[in-house]
Amino acid sequence: MLGSLDRARRLEEVAGFVIGLVFAGTDPDSAIPRVPSAAA
């Protein structure tokens, strides 16, 4: 889960940014750092 609905707009903006990077031929990992997942 990525958060509540009030965060949906930010999530959409980040997704658009990452998609733009991919279409431009840039590796998204260079702009978006990996966040380690929490152990359940």
PDB file with SEQRES, HELIX, SHEET and CRYST1 records, atoms N, CA, C and O in Angstrom:
SEQRES   1 A   40  MET LEU GLY SER LEU ASP ARG ALA ARG ARG LEU GLU GLU          
SEQRES   2 A   40  VAL ALA GLY PHE VAL ILE GLY LEU VAL PHE ALA GLY THR          
SEQRES   3 A   40  ASP PRO ASP SER ALA ILE PRO ARG VAL PRO SER ALA ALA          
SEQRES   4 A   40  ALA                                                          
HELIX    1 AA1 LEU A    5  ARG A    7  5                                   3    
HELIX    2 AA2 ALA A    8  PHE A   23  1                                  16    
HELIX    3 AA3 PRO A   28  SER A   30  5                                   3    
CRYST1    1.000    1.000    1.000  90.00  90.00  90.00 P 1           1          
ATOM      1  N   MET A   1       0.844  -1.174   0.000  1.00  0.00           N  
ATOM      2  CA  MET A   1       0.000   0.000   0.000  1.00  0.00           C  
ATOM      3  C   MET A   1       0.891   1.240   0.000  1.00  0.00           C  
ATOM      4  O   MET A   1       1.922   1.272   0.672  1.00  0.00           O  
ATOM      5  N   LEU A   2       0.490   2.251  -0.751  1.00  0.00           N  
ATOM      6  CA  LEU A   2       1.306   3.448  -0.910  1.00  0.00           C  
ATOM      7  C   LEU A   2       0.774   4.647  -0.148  1.00  0.00           C  
ATOM      8  O   LEU A   2       1.339   5.735  -0.257  1.00  0.00           O  
ATOM      9  N   GLY A   3      -0.281   4.488   0.610  1.00  0.00           N  
ATOM     10  CA  GLY A   3      -0.812   5.602   1.382  1.00  0.00           C  
ATOM     11  C   GLY A   3      -2.297   5.807   1.121  1.00  0.00           C  
ATOM     12  O   GLY A   3      -2.921   5.084   0.344  1.00  0.00           O  
ATOM     13  N   SER A   4      -2.833   6.794   1.779  1.00  0.00           N  
ATOM     14  CA  SER A   4      -4.260   7.074   1.650  1.00  0.00           C  
ATOM     15  C   SER A   4      -4.545   7.869   0.370  1.00  0.00           C  
ATOM     16  O   SER A   4      -3.624   8.262  -0.346  1.00  0.00           O  
ATOM     17  N   LEU A   5      -5.817   8.095   0.099  1.00  0.00           N  
ATOM     18  CA  LEU A   5      -6.206   8.785  -1.130  1.00  0.00           C  
ATOM     19  C   LEU A   5      -5.721  10.228  -1.190  1.00  0.00           C  
ATOM     20  O   LEU A   5      -5.566  10.777  -2.280  1.00  0.00           O  
ATOM     21  N   ASP A   6      -5.483  10.842  -0.059  1.00  0.00           N  
ATOM     22  CA  ASP A   6      -4.998  12.226  -0.087  1.00  0.00           C  
ATOM     23  C   ASP A   6      -3.578  12.320  -0.653  1.00  0.00           C  
ATOM     24  O   ASP A   6      -3.113  13.412  -0.980  1.00  0.00           O  
ATOM     25  N   ARG A   7      -2.902  11.204  -0.766  1.00  0.00           N  
ATOM     26  CA  ARG A   7      -1.556  11.197  -1.353  1.00  0.00           C  
ATOM     27  C   ARG A   7      -1.571  10.793  -2.821  1.00  0.00           C  
ATOM     28  O   ARG A   7      -0.520  10.747  -3.460  1.00  0.00           O  
ATOM     29  N   ALA A   8      -2.751  10.501  -3.361  1.00  0.00           N  
ATOM     30  CA  ALA A   8      -2.858  10.004  -4.736  1.00  0.00           C  
ATOM     31  C   ALA A   8      -2.315  11.012  -5.745  1.00  0.00           C  
ATOM     32  O   ALA A   8      -1.651  10.623  -6.705  1.00  0.00           O  
ATOM     33  N   ARG A   9      -2.586  12.287  -5.545  1.00  0.00           N  
ATOM     34  CA  ARG A   9      -2.117  13.307  -6.488  1.00  0.00           C  
ATOM     35  C   ARG A   9      -0.592  13.325  -6.565  1.00  0.00           C  
ATOM     36  O   ARG A   9      -0.027  13.387  -7.657  1.00  0.00           O  
ATOM     37  N   ARG A  10       0.070  13.272  -5.423  1.00  0.00           N  
ATOM     38  CA  ARG A  10       1.542  13.249  -5.416  1.00  0.00           C  
ATOM     39  C   ARG A  10       2.073  11.994  -6.095  1.00  0.00           C  
ATOM     40  O   ARG A  10       3.048  12.041  -6.844  1.00  0.00           O  
ATOM     41  N   LEU A  11       1.418  10.878  -5.822  1.00  0.00           N  
ATOM     42  CA  LEU A  11       1.846   9.629  -6.436  1.00  0.00           C  
ATOM     43  C   LEU A  11       1.722   9.699  -7.958  1.00  0.00           C  
ATOM     44  O   LEU A  11       2.607   9.229  -8.673  1.00  0.00           O  
ATOM     45  N   GLU A  12       0.633  10.280  -8.455  1.00  0.00           N  
ATOM     46  CA  GLU A  12       0.454  10.436  -9.901  1.00  0.00           C  
ATOM     47  C   GLU A  12       1.537  11.334 -10.494  1.00  0.00           C  
ATOM     48  O   GLU A  12       2.047  11.051 -11.578  1.00  0.00           O  
ATOM     49  N   GLU A  13       1.892  12.403  -9.801  1.00  0.00           N  
ATOM     50  CA  GLU A  13       2.932  13.299 -10.302  1.00  0.00           C  
ATOM     51  C   GLU A  13       4.285  12.603 -10.366  1.00  0.00           C  
ATOM     52  O   GLU A  13       5.028  12.774 -11.332  1.00  0.00           O  
ATOM     53  N   VAL A  14       4.605  11.823  -9.346  1.00  0.00           N  
ATOM     54  CA  VAL A  14       5.873  11.086  -9.340  1.00  0.00           C  
ATOM     55  C   VAL A  14       5.880  10.044 -10.452  1.00  0.00           C  
ATOM     56  O   VAL A  14       6.894   9.858 -11.126  1.00  0.00           O  
ATOM     57  N   ALA A  15       4.750   9.365 -10.646  1.00  0.00           N  
ATOM     58  CA  ALA A  15       4.672   8.364 -11.714  1.00  0.00           C  
ATOM     59  C   ALA A  15       4.892   9.019 -13.075  1.00  0.00           C  
ATOM     60  O   ALA A  15       5.598   8.470 -13.921  1.00  0.00           O  
ATOM     61  N   GLY A  16       4.291  10.189 -13.289  1.00  0.00           N  
ATOM     62  CA  GLY A  16       4.500  10.906 -14.549  1.00  0.00           C  
ATOM     63  C   GLY A  16       5.950  11.297 -14.750  1.00  0.00           C  
ATOM     64  O   GLY A  16       6.473  11.222 -15.862  1.00  0.00           O  
ATOM     65  N   PHE A  17       6.598  11.712 -13.677  1.00  0.00           N  
ATOM     66  CA  PHE A  17       8.016  12.068 -13.739  1.00  0.00           C  
ATOM     67  C   PHE A  17       8.867  10.858 -14.137  1.00  0.00           C  
ATOM     68  O   PHE A  17       9.737  10.960 -15.002  1.00  0.00           O  
ATOM     69  N   VAL A  18       8.607   9.721 -13.500  1.00  0.00           N  
ATOM     70  CA  VAL A  18       9.378   8.504 -13.782  1.00  0.00           C  
ATOM     71  C   VAL A  18       9.121   8.028 -15.208  1.00  0.00           C  
ATOM     72  O   VAL A  18      10.053   7.610 -15.894  1.00  0.00           O  
ATOM     73  N   ILE A  19       7.877   8.087 -15.659  1.00  0.00           N  
ATOM     74  CA  ILE A  19       7.549   7.681 -17.038  1.00  0.00           C  
ATOM     75  C   ILE A  19       8.265   8.593 -18.027  1.00  0.00           C  
ATOM     76  O   ILE A  19       8.760   8.134 -19.056  1.00  0.00           O  
ATOM     77  N   GLY A  20       8.319   9.893 -17.712  1.00  0.00           N  
ATOM     78  CA  GLY A  20       9.049  10.826 -18.571  1.00  0.00           C  
ATOM     79  C   GLY A  20      10.530  10.485 -18.658  1.00  0.00           C  
ATOM     80  O   GLY A  20      11.131  10.579 -19.728  1.00  0.00           O  
ATOM     81  N   LEU A  21      11.114  10.091 -17.539  1.00  0.00           N  
ATOM     82  CA  LEU A  21      12.518   9.683 -17.550  1.00  0.00           C  
ATOM     83  C   LEU A  21      12.740   8.469 -18.436  1.00  0.00           C  
ATOM     84  O   LEU A  21      13.705   8.415 -19.198  1.00  0.00           O  
ATOM     85  N   VAL A  22      11.848   7.503 -18.333  1.00  0.00           N  
ATOM     86  CA  VAL A  22      11.976   6.275 -19.130  1.00  0.00           C  
ATOM     87  C   VAL A  22      11.882   6.604 -20.616  1.00  0.00           C  
ATOM     88  O   VAL A  22      12.690   6.116 -21.405  1.00  0.00           O  
ATOM     89  N   PHE A  23      10.899   7.431 -21.013  1.00  0.00           N  
ATOM     90  CA  PHE A  23      10.755   7.783 -22.424  1.00  0.00           C  
ATOM     91  C   PHE A  23      11.926   8.606 -22.941  1.00  0.00           C  
ATOM     92  O   PHE A  23      12.230   8.576 -24.134  1.00  0.00           O  
ATOM     93  N   ALA A  24      12.586   9.343 -22.048  1.00  0.00           N  
ATOM     94  CA  ALA A  24      13.751  10.131 -22.449  1.00  0.00           C  
ATOM     95  C   ALA A  24      15.017   9.276 -22.521  1.00  0.00           C  
ATOM     96  O   ALA A  24      16.066   9.748 -22.959  1.00  0.00           O  
ATOM     97  N   GLY A  25      14.913   8.019 -22.089  1.00  0.00           N  
ATOM     98  CA  GLY A  25      16.064   7.133 -22.144  1.00  0.00           C  
ATOM     99  C   GLY A  25      16.945   7.215 -20.915  1.00  0.00           C  
ATOM    100  O   GLY A  25      18.077   6.729 -20.927  1.00  0.00           O  
ATOM    101  N   THR A  26      16.437   7.826 -19.848  1.00  0.00           N  
ATOM    102  CA  THR A  26      17.197   7.961 -18.608  1.00  0.00           C  
ATOM    103  C   THR A  26      16.804   6.852 -17.646  1.00  0.00           C  
ATOM    104  O   THR A  26      15.640   6.461 -17.567  1.00  0.00           O  
ATOM    105  N   ASP A  27      17.784   6.356 -16.923  1.00  0.00           N  
ATOM    106  CA  ASP A  27      17.503   5.336 -15.922  1.00  0.00           C  
ATOM    107  C   ASP A  27      16.814   5.995 -14.723  1.00  0.00           C  
ATOM    108  O   ASP A  27      17.419   6.852 -14.079  1.00  0.00           O  
ATOM    109  N   PRO A  28      15.565   5.623 -14.401  1.00  0.00           N  
ATOM    110  CA  PRO A  28      14.859   6.245 -13.285  1.00  0.00           C  
ATOM    111  C   PRO A  28      15.576   6.069 -11.949  1.00  0.00           C  
ATOM    112  O   PRO A  28      15.414   6.896 -11.052  1.00  0.00           O  
ATOM    113  N   ASP A  29      16.357   5.014 -11.806  1.00  0.00           N  
ATOM    114  CA  ASP A  29      17.088   4.791 -10.557  1.00  0.00           C  
ATOM    115  C   ASP A  29      18.108   5.901 -10.291  1.00  0.00           C  
ATOM    116  O   ASP A  29      18.543   6.088  -9.154  1.00  0.00           O  
ATOM    117  N   SER A  30      18.485   6.632 -11.332  1.00  0.00           N  
ATOM    118  CA  SER A  30      19.431   7.718 -11.138  1.00  0.00           C  
ATOM    119  C   SER A  30      18.780   8.931 -10.479  1.00  0.00           C  
ATOM    120  O   SER A  30      19.477   9.781  -9.925  1.00  0.00           O  
ATOM    121  N   ALA A  31      17.453   9.021 -10.534  1.00  0.00           N  
ATOM    122  CA  ALA A  31      16.739  10.166  -9.942  1.00  0.00           C  
ATOM    123  C   ALA A  31      15.902   9.791  -8.734  1.00  0.00           C  
ATOM    124  O   ALA A  31      15.653  10.628  -7.867  1.00  0.00           O  
ATOM    125  N   ILE A  32      15.467   8.546  -8.669  1.00  0.00           N  
ATOM    126  CA  ILE A  32      14.601   8.098  -7.575  1.00  0.00           C  
ATOM    127  C   ILE A  32      15.363   7.048  -6.767  1.00  0.00           C  
ATOM    128  O   ILE A  32      15.592   5.945  -7.262  1.00  0.00           O  
ATOM    129  N   PRO A  33      15.755   7.368  -5.543  1.00  0.00           N  
ATOM    130  CA  PRO A  33      16.500   6.385  -4.758  1.00  0.00           C  
ATOM    131  C   PRO A  33      15.608   5.220  -4.306  1.00  0.00           C  
ATOM    132  O   PRO A  33      14.406   5.386  -4.100  1.00  0.00           O  
ATOM    133  N   ARG A  34      16.200   4.081  -4.162  1.00  0.00           N  
ATOM    134  CA  ARG A  34      15.470   2.915  -3.655  1.00  0.00           C  
ATOM    135  C   ARG A  34      15.265   3.057  -2.159  1.00  0.00           C  
ATOM    136  O   ARG A  34      16.169   3.470  -1.433  1.00  0.00           O  
ATOM    137  N   VAL A  35      14.081   2.715  -1.708  1.00  0.00           N  
ATOM    138  CA  VAL A  35      13.760   2.746  -0.278  1.00  0.00           C  
ATOM    139  C   VAL A  35      13.634   1.301   0.182  1.00  0.00           C  
ATOM    140  O   VAL A  35      12.818   0.553  -0.356  1.00  0.00           O  
ATOM    141  N   PRO A  36      14.419   0.900   1.157  1.00  0.00           N  
ATOM    142  CA  PRO A  36      14.331  -0.485   1.614  1.00  0.00           C  
ATOM    143  C   PRO A  36      12.940  -0.762   2.196  1.00  0.00           C  
ATOM    144  O   PRO A  36      12.371   0.065   2.908  1.00  0.00           O  
ATOM    145  N   SER A  37      12.420  -1.924   1.880  1.00  0.00           N  
ATOM    146  CA  SER A  37      11.112  -2.289   2.412  1.00  0.00           C  
ATOM    147  C   SER A  37      11.256  -2.727   3.866  1.00  0.00           C  
ATOM    148  O   SER A  37      12.264  -3.311   4.263  1.00  0.00           O  
ATOM    149  N   ALA A  38      10.234  -2.434   4.638  1.00  0.00           N  
ATOM    150  CA  ALA A  38      10.231  -2.801   6.052  1.00  0.00           C  
ATOM    151  C   ALA A  38       9.887  -4.280   6.176  1.00  0.00           C  
ATOM    152  O   ALA A  38       9.001  -4.779   5.482  1.00  0.00           O  
ATOM    153  N   ALA A  39      10.581  -4.967   7.050  1.00  0.00           N  
ATOM    154  CA  ALA A  39      10.279  -6.377   7.284  1.00  0.00           C  
ATOM    155  C   ALA A  39       8.959  -6.479   8.032  1.00  0.00           C  
ATOM    156  O   ALA A  39       8.720  -5.757   8.999  1.00  0.00           O  
ATOM    157  N   ALA A  40       8.119  -7.372   7.577  1.00  0.00           N  
ATOM    158  CA  ALA A  40       6.790  -7.516   8.200  1.00  0.00           C  
ATOM    159  C   ALA A  40       6.816  -8.395   9.415  1.00  0.00           C  
ATOM    160  O   ALA A  40       5.779  -8.610  10.044  1.00  0.00           O  
TER     161      ALA A  40                                                      
END                                                                             
